[in-house]
Every structure is written in structure tokens, then in C-alpha cells.
Amino acid sequence: MSAINRPYQAPPSAQRGVAIITAVLLIALGTITMVAIGSRQSLDMQRERNEGLIQQARAFGISGERFAAALLYRDFQAGLRENTDSLDDDWAQTIPPIPIDNASIQGCIVDMQGRFNLNNIVNTEGEPVEFYVNQLKRLLAELNIEQSKADAILDWVDGDVNATIPDGAEDDYYTGLESGYRTANASFVSVSELQLVKGFSSASAEETEDYELLLPHVSALPVVNGPTPVNVNTATPEVLASLGDEVKPLAADLSRWDTGAYEDYPECEDIFDLSADDGPETLVADRDLEPYESTLLFDQQVDSAGSGNEVALKGSYDVRSSYFQVRIDVEAEGIKLSQFTLLERNNDGKTRVLYRSRDTL
């Protein structure tokens, strides 16, 4: 009889070993899969939670903005001191951290007409306005910044493509940079845009220092109805000095700021702490800091120094303001948000949002 060929079969013990190894591999694979699914779900839940916190922080920011608008409206309705705007008003104070559920909110309101409006330097046709260009140069000089840097600022907003002599800059300069771009040839939208201008670049430590020096003294406001005047009740001494040569030597006395707290802008903390004991160094001691109820009273204080000359260009300064920046800081379970809103208050005291940004000016 011929032999029958049967297929090889492993011993029962070997078969059991393979089965055990297979089972262990399946369990390990299943465990890895479950861990991966659990980790993915955990990340998704954390992401959704963070998104919820961000949305909550933004909602609180809008609520703070509305509170500020209501405060400005109430100030207008009260009509204190001939309806002037000054550092004595209720809006001119820091709101301390207020706990709300699992978050806290704080902020402040800053009068943007206490600063020099960069958009004043050109008219609606994009042509330079000599008085305001010179005012910008005087402001730069007050801050020990090269006056020639005003040329590049002018070229950024004017309507032509011809660089101002000697230190202006137009497209041929900016497109030649490593990451090139073109000039706006339009009004500044926000003061942070200044960092794109030659002489104030964030890529240079020296230029960044000049930007930070200038920041507390400038604004970027609409000029559709003409140049915006400086509010002499809220202007920094440097901005007052820029109004004209007759005002310059008197600026520290004319300023309604008791300390240099404004230099902390855009931070809110202690910016309105005008106490000589707790705040920054006192500007001038023992001064009468009553707000000016009219430009006439401001003019009289300048004239009392005996100059006898015109204080500055009429219309370049005032005692009332229409533009205010609201900063709201929200912190919620490790999520931090800073919201900056530019409000315009009209002749009825009502406000509208012109510009809103988060975590940057």
C-alpha cells in the first residue's frame, strides 16, 4: 500500500502558544486603538472647551465695550463743566478686575483726542497740510526722535508716489525689503500700522524704541470732516508742546496730567492713578488742575506768560472730544483676551464702533 501524505500539524502546545500570542497582540492593538480614540476625544473636548472660553471672553469684551459706551453717554447727558471732556470725568478711571462667574474683566477708556492725529498731516485730497506736518515734527523733537522721520510718515499717507526729501519712503523702498509691501497712500487705520513705516519698524530694536516712545502721544482718527483738534484737557505735555513754539515752554504747567502715568499706554493699570505718592513722577507740584471749560481760558493761561502771540492755529485744539478708545481685558481659566475698540460719540452723546481689534492695537 502506498503511504498517505498528511499535512504537518503543530503539537497542541505550540498551537496554544500561537493563539496566546495572537490574543495578546489583538488586546494590545485594541488597547492602543482605545487609547488613541480616548486621547482624540479628550483633545476634541479640550478644544471645544477652549473655543467656548474664547467665545465667552469675546462676549464679555463686547459687554465691557457697551458699558463704556453707556458711561460716555451718561457723561454727555450730565453736561458737567460746560460739557467739556477732561480727566475729572467719570470715564477717566481704571476699572479694577471684576469677577464674573469663572472669569474677570477690567479696562479703561482713553481720550484719543488727547493725542496727535497722524491722519491730520494730509487733507482729503492726500496733500500735505503744513501746520500739522510741522506739529508732528515738533512732537518728534519733544520725544528726542529724529524729526526727519516725519517725511516717511507723510509719504505713507499722502496721495502721490514721490518720496519726500530727504528721508521719505515710497513703494521703491518698501518693495525692496526682504518681505516687501507697498505704501498705504491712505489714512492710518490704527496706530500699530506705524510699525510698517520706515523708521519705526518692529524688526529693529532702535526703531521699536522710537515707536514705543511715540505711541502714547499719537492716534489714528478719521478726518472725513477735517482735522481733529487736540483736547487740551487730556493732552500729554509733549502733545501740548507740539501745538506751537509759544506753548512749548509752558506745556508742563498747561497739562492737566499730574503725573507721567500716560506713558504706560496702552496698559490700563494705574494709567489714571494721578496720586503723586503712588503714581509715576509728578510733573509739576502744587498746580491748579481744574479743567479748561473753554479754549479761551486755555488761551488766557498761555497769554498770562506774556507772549502776546497767537497760541496755535485756531481749530487745532479744543476742550471736547468725540473719539475714545476702550480697552477691555478678560481672563477666563487661563484664556486671556485684550480688546481695543475705537468709539465715536456724536452730538447727541450716542456712540458707534469705528474699529475693533483683539490682542493688538
Buried (B, 14 or more C-beta within 10 A) or exposed (E): EEEEEEEEEEEEEEEEEEEEEEEEEEEEEEEEEEEEEEEEEEEEEEEEEEEEBBEBBBEBBBBBBBBBBEBBBEBBEEEBBEBBBBBBBEBBBBBEBEEEEEBBBBBBBBBBBBBBBBBBBBBEEEEBBEBBBBBBBBBBBBBEBEBBBBBBBBBBBBEEEEBBEEBBBBBEBBEEEEEEEEBBBEBBBBBBBBBBBBBBBEEEEEBBEBBEBBBBBBBBBBBEEEBBBBBBBBBBBBBBBBBBEBBBEBBBBBBBBBBBBBBBBBBBBBBBBBEEEEBBEBBEEEBEBEBBBBBEEBBEBBBEEEBEEEBBBEEBBBBBBBBBBBBBBBBBEEBEBBBBBBBBBEEEBEBEBBBBBBEEB
